[in-house]
């Protein structure tokens, strides 16, 4: 299992499975404006179709949990709570 993605990023998927089904949620994705610095200096960048192509998605591997295994145990209110653990002693 994976840790939560850092603030400012969202969960992404590095691969697609068969029939368009998403693969594992193993990426953290952030949308960045790669032309902001250049625009601040008065430059503009366009793609071949005449539109701006500055918005990019940058992905990084999502960190794995130190405790990747879990049990869902109901609490005293009947709501399930997840308890993480590892198999290494």
C-alpha positions in Angstrom: 0.0 0.0 0.0 1.0 3.6 -0.4 1.3 6.7 1.8 -0.9 9.7 1.0 0.5 12.0 -1.7 2.1 15.3 -0.4 0.0 18.5 -0.2 -0.5 20.0 -3.6 -0.5 16.7 -5.5 -3.1 14.1 -6.3 -3.0 10.3 -6.7 -2.1 9.2 -10.2 -1.7 6.0 -12.1 1.5 5.1 -14.0 -0.1 2.4 -16.2 -3.3 1.3 -17.6 -4.5 -2.3 -17.4 -6.5 -4.3 -19.9 -9.7 -2.8 -21.3 -8.8 0.7 -20.1 -8.9 -0.3 -16.4 -6.5 1.8 -14.3 -3.4 0.2 -12.9 -2.1 0.8 -9.4 -2.4 4.2 -7.8 1.4 4.5 -7.6 2.1 8.1 -8.6 1.7 11.5 -7.1 0.8 14.1 -9.8 1.1 17.8 -9.7 0.0 20.3 -12.4 2.6 23.0 -13.0 2.9 26.0 -15.3 6.2 25.4 -17.0 6.1 28.8 -18.7 5.4 31.0 -15.7 8.9 32.2 -15.3 9.2 33.0 -19.0 5.8 34.8 -19.0 7.0 36.8 -16.0 9.8 38.1 -18.3 7.3 38.9 -21.1 7.7 35.7 -23.2 4.8 33.5 -24.4 5.1 30.0 -25.7 2.7 28.3 -28.1 2.2 24.8 -29.3 1.8 23.9 -33.0 -2.0 24.5 -33.0 -1.6 28.1 -31.7 -2.6 27.4 -28.1 -0.4 27.7 -25.1 1.3 24.5 -24.0 2.6 25.5 -20.6 0.5 23.5 -18.3 2.1 20.1 -17.6 1.5 17.2 -15.3 4.6 16.2 -13.3 4.5 12.8 -11.6 6.7 11.3 -8.9 6.6 7.8 -7.5 4.2 7.6 -4.6 5.9 6.6 -1.3 5.2 3.1 0.0 4.0 2.7 3.6 6.4 1.3 6.2 3.4 -0.7 7.5 1.7 -2.0 4.3 -0.7 -4.5 5.8 -4.0 -3.6 7.5 -7.1 -4.8 9.4 -10.4 -3.0 9.4 -11.8 -3.3 12.9 -15.1 -1.8 13.9 -14.9 0.7 16.8 -17.5 1.1 19.6 -19.7 3.2 17.2 -19.7 0.5 14.5 -17.5 2.4 12.2 -14.5 0.5 10.7 -11.1 1.9 11.6 -8.0 0.8 9.6 -5.0 -0.4 11.7 -1.8 -0.7 9.7 1.1 -3.1 10.5 4.1 -4.8 8.9 5.2 -8.4 9.0 8.8 -7.6 9.9 9.7 -8.2 13.5 
